[in-house]
């Protein structure tokens, strides 16, 4: 594959995403990996031409060190950079044979998945040394997975499938072989094949949170609420401190009209992360629907200013005061909601230009 061309084709997409979410740590890391890979590939042909891309990688690296020093994938990236000798690596890349042997050791319990993955990326011997080196850093799974999704969405399914294989190999997560194959089939329009792959994956890896979550979403799309709830309950039991799982479960429980159970899960999500805006808004909206107006207002008041000045929050406050028959306050918040919607729409349009 012409990796430089692939990375160049992805660059406008990344710039657009960064304009929408400038401080988002995961995206900053992904952009840093993109810039580093591109810079190192260009440096193999012309070291001077790689300066701009490597500078962008260094900028992302520095930003992450200040903002989120504890981000696991940042630490993995940092350790890998140190081992390789920095942004311009001094260590030789592993040979294809040595890399395959390393992968066989790391995927010792996932023989069938590994053989399929190696077939998808073959022949490794013809890939640039930079790419063989990247497979030693699990953080690169983020970049390869995003590229796989990007090209699959653009109708280049075979290329997307290969990039997903690179993501699984880099991340050393064999359960994601099934996850990415299912997403690939879904993006190509075959939801039944996607569900079948998720079920096969869960038969192999029953404790995979990602597979449970994806299977729950697939069941929900089919209207099978009971199965979807059961899958997410399994995921929560395995990973009780993951607030996103509890939020997803709460949403389904509310859809199934189990309001009290939904409220409980939202409360637990907020206990884990008090700044979890989606859970706070979901809980406030649910409380409004249950007639608990004071509790809903208190929930909204606890939001930080940056999260409180949104159309959704103003709409909820307008509903609260309308229920209290305070038409003046309800109208005030309705106007604020309209202004916020217009501002959010303008910001979204500006980000896409």
C-alpha positions in Angstrom: 0.0 0.0 0.0 1.1 3.6 -0.6 1.0 4.7 3.0 2.0 8.3 2.3 -0.9 8.7 -0.1 -3.4 7.1 2.3 -2.3 9.4 5.1 -2.5 12.4 2.8 -6.0 11.4 1.9 -7.0 11.3 5.5 -5.5 14.6 6.5 -8.4 16.9 5.6 -10.7 14.6 7.6 -8.4 14.9 10.6 -8.1 18.7 10.3 -11.9 19.0 10.2 -12.3 16.8 13.3 -9.6 18.8 15.2 -11.4 22.1 14.3 -14.6 20.6 15.9 -12.9 19.3 19.0 -9.5 21.1 19.5 -8.8 20.0 23.1 -10.1 16.4 22.8 -7.2 14.2 24.1 -7.9 11.0 22.2 -8.1 13.0 18.9 -4.9 14.9 19.7 -3.2 11.5 20.2 -4.6 10.2 17.0 -3.5 13.3 15.1 0.0 12.9 16.6 0.2 9.3 15.5 -0.9 10.3 12.0 1.7 13.1 11.8 4.5 10.9 13.1 3.8 8.1 10.7 3.6 10.4 7.8 6.8 12.2 8.8 8.8 9.1 9.3 7.6 7.7 5.9 8.5 10.9 4.2 11.9 11.0 6.0 12.8 7.7 4.4 12.8 9.5 1.0 13.8 13.1 2.0 14.6 13.8 5.6 14.3 17.6 5.1 10.7 17.3 3.7 9.6 15.5 6.9 10.2 18.5 9.2 6.6 19.9 9.2 4.9 16.5 9.9 7.4 15.6 12.6 6.9 19.1 14.2 3.1 18.5 14.3 3.8 15.1 16.0 6.0 16.8 18.5 3.3 19.5 19.2 0.7 16.8 19.9 3.1 14.9 22.1 3.9 18.0 24.2 0.2 18.9 24.5 -0.7 15.5 25.7 2.1 15.5 28.3 0.7 18.7 29.8 -3.1 18.0 29.6 -3.5 14.3 30.1 -0.2 12.7 31.3 -2.0 9.6 32.6 -3.7 8.7 29.3 -2.7 5.0 28.8 -2.1 5.1 25.1 0.0 8.3 25.4 2.2 6.5 27.9 2.5 3.5 25.5 3.4 5.9 22.7 5.9 7.7 24.9 7.6 4.4 25.9 7.7 3.3 22.3 9.3 6.6 21.1 11.9 6.3 23.8 12.7 2.7 22.8 12.9 3.7 19.1 15.1 6.7 19.7 12.6 9.6 19.4 10.7 11.1 16.5 13.5 10.2 14.1 14.1 6.6 15.1 17.7 5.3 15.5 16.7 1.7 16.2 16.3 -0.7 13.3 12.8 -2.0 12.5 12.2 -5.6 13.1 12.3 -7.9 10.1 9.0 -9.4 8.9 10.0 -12.8 10.2 10.9 -11.4 13.7 7.7 -9.4 13.8 5.5 -12.4 12.9 7.2 -14.4 15.6 6.5 -11.6 18.1 2.9 -11.5 17.0 2.5 -15.3 17.3 3.7 -15.0 20.9 1.4 -12.1 21.7 -1.6 -13.8 20.1 -0.8 -17.2 21.6 -4.5 -17.8 22.6 -5.9 -16.4 19.3 -4.5 -18.6 16.6 -7.5 -18.5 14.2 -7.8 -14.7 14.5 -4.0 -14.2 14.0 -3.9 -16.3 10.8 -6.7 -14.3 9.3 -5.1 -11.0 10.3 -1.7 -12.0 8.9 -3.4 -13.0 5.6 -5.1 -9.6 5.5 -1.9 -7.6 5.9 0.4 -9.9 3.8 3.1 -9.6 2.7 4.6 -7.8 5.7 8.1 -8.1 4.2 7.2 -5.5 1.5 5.8 -3.0 3.9 8.0 0.0 4.9 10.1 -0.4 8.0 8.1 2.4 9.6 5.0 0.3 9.5 6.7 -2.8 10.9 8.0 -0.6 13.7 4.5 0.9 14.3 3.1 -2.6 15.0 5.2 -2.6 18.2 3.2 0.2 19.6 -0.4 -0.6 20.7 -1.4 3.1 20.5 -1.3 2.9 16.7 -4.5 0.8 16.8 -6.4 4.1 17.1 -5.0 5.5 13.9 -5.3 2.3 11.8 -8.9 1.8 13.0 -9.9 5.4 12.2 -8.4 5.0 8.7 -10.2 1.7 8.3 -13.5 3.4 9.1 -12.7 6.4 6.9 -12.0 4.3 3.8 -14.8 1.8 4.3 -17.2 4.8 4.7 -15.9 6.1 1.3 -16.8 2.8 -0.4 -13.2 1.4 -0.4 -14.2 -1.7 1.6 -11.2 -3.9 0.8 -8.8 -1.2 1.8 -10.8 -0.6 5.0 -10.7 -4.3 5.8 -6.9 -4.4 5.6 -6.5 -1.3 7.7 -8.8 -2.8 10.4 -6.5 -5.8 10.4 -3.5 -3.5 11.0 -5.5 -2.0 14.0 -6.1 -5.4 15.6 -2.5 -6.4 15.2 -1.2 -3.2 16.7 -3.6 -3.3 19.6 -3.0 -7.0 20.4 -6.8 -7.3 21.0 -8.0 -10.4 19.1 -11.6 -9.8 20.1 -11.5 -6.7 17.9 -11.0 -8.9 14.9 -14.7 -9.7 15.2 -15.6 -6.2 16.2 -14.0 -4.6 13.2 -15.3 -7.2 10.8 -18.8 -6.6 12.1 -18.5 -2.9 11.7 -17.1 -3.4 8.2 -20.1 -5.5 7.2 -22.5 -3.0 8.8 -21.0 -0.1 6.9 -21.3 -2.2 3.7 -25.0 -2.6 4.5 -25.2 -6.2 5.7 -26.6 -5.9 9.3 -27.4 -9.7 9.5 -23.7 -10.6 8.7 -22.6 -8.0 11.3 -24.7 -9.5 14.0 -23.6 -13.0 13.1 -19.9 -12.0 13.4 -20.6 -10.4 16.8 -22.2 -13.6 18.0 -19.2 -15.6 16.8 -16.9 -13.2 18.5 -18.7 -13.5 21.8 -18.6 -17.3 21.6 -14.8 -16.9 21.4 -14.4 -14.0 23.8 -17.4 -13.8 26.1 -15.8 -11.2 28.4 -15.2 -8.7 25.6 -16.7 -5.4 26.7 -16.5 -4.0 23.1 -18.2 -7.0 21.6 -21.0 -6.9 24.2 -21.5 -3.2 23.7 -21.6 -3.5 19.9 -23.9 -6.5 20.0 -26.2 -4.6 22.3 -26.3 -1.7 19.9 -27.1 -4.1 17.0 -29.9 -5.8 18.9 -31.3 -2.3 19.8 -31.3 -1.3 16.1 -33.4 -4.4 15.5 -35.9 -3.5 18.3 -34.9 -6.4 20.5 -34.7 -4.4 23.7 -34.7 -7.3 26.1 -31.6 -8.9 24.4 -29.9 -5.5 24.2 -30.4 -4.8 28.0 -29.2 -8.3 28.9 -26.0 -7.8 26.9 -25.2 -4.4 28.5 -26.0 -5.8 31.9 -23.3 -8.4 31.3 -20.9 -5.7 30.2 -21.6 -3.6 33.3 -21.1 -6.6 35.6 -17.7 -7.1 34.0 -16.7 -3.4 34.0 -18.8 -1.7 36.7 -16.6 1.5 36.8 -17.1 2.4 33.1 -19.7 5.2 33.1 -20.4 5.0 29.4 -21.7 1.4 29.8 -24.0 2.6 32.6 -25.3 5.5 30.4 -26.0 3.1 27.5 -27.8 0.7 29.8 -29.8 3.6 31.3 -30.9 4.8 27.9 -32.2 1.3 27.0 -33.9 0.9 30.4 -35.7 4.2 29.8 -36.7 3.1 26.3 -38.1 -0.1 27.9 -40.0 2.2 30.4 -38.0 1.1 33.4 -37.6 4.6 34.7 -36.4 3.9 38.2 -33.8 1.4 37.0 -32.6 3.9 34.4 -32.4 6.7 37.0 -30.3 4.4 39.2 -27.8 3.7 36.4 -27.5 7.4 35.5 -26.8 8.1 39.2 -24.1 5.5 39.3 -22.5 6.9 36.1 -22.4 10.3 37.7 -20.9 8.9 40.9 -18.1 7.5 38.9 -17.6 10.7 36.9 -19.5 13.8 38.3 -18.6 15.8 35.2 -20.2 13.3 32.8 -22.5 15.7 30.9 -24.5 13.2 28.9 -25.5 11.3 32.1 -26.3 14.6 33.9 -28.5 15.7 31.1 -30.1 12.3 30.7 -30.9 12.2 34.5 -32.3 15.7 34.4 -34.5 14.9 31.4 -35.7 11.7 33.1 -36.5 13.6 36.3 -38.6 16.1 34.4 -40.5 13.3 32.8 -41.2 11.8 36.2 -42.4 15.2 37.6 -39.4 15.6 39.9 -38.8 19.2 38.8 -36.8 20.4 41.8 -34.4 17.5 41.5 -34.0 18.1 37.8 -33.3 21.8 38.2 -30.7 20.9 40.9 -29.0 18.4 38.5 -28.8 21.1 35.8 -27.4 23.7 38.3 -24.5 21.3 39.0 -23.3 21.4 35.4 -20.1 23.4 34.7 -20.7 26.7 32.8 -19.3 25.3 29.5 -21.8 22.4 29.6 -24.7 24.4 31.0 -24.9 27.0 28.2 -26.4 24.7 25.6 -29.7 24.5 23.7 -30.5 21.2 25.4 -30.1 22.6 28.9 -32.1 25.7 28.2 -34.9 23.6 26.6 -35.1 21.5 29.8 -35.2 24.6 32.0 -37.9 26.0 29.8 -39.9 22.8 30.3 -39.4 22.9 34.0 -40.7 26.4 34.4 -43.6 25.7 32.0 -44.6 22.8 34.2 -44.5 25.2 37.2 -46.7 27.6 35.1 -44.1 30.3 35.2 -44.5 31.4 31.6 -42.1 34.4 31.9 -39.2 32.2 32.9 -40.2 29.5 30.5 -40.2 32.0 27.6 -36.8 33.4 28.8 -35.2 30.0 28.6 -37.0 29.2 25.3 -35.3 32.3 23.8 -31.9 31.3 25.2 -32.4 27.8 23.7 -33.2 29.2 20.3 -30.1 31.5 20.4 -27.9 28.5 21.6 -29.2 26.4 18.7 -28.4 29.1 16.2 -24.9 29.5 17.7 -24.3 25.7 17.7 -25.4 25.5 14.1 -23.2 28.3 13.0 -20.2 26.8 14.8 -20.9 23.4 13.2 -21.1 25.0 9.7 -17.9 27.0 10.3 -16.0 23.8 11.3 -17.0 22.0 8.1 -15.8 24.8 5.8 
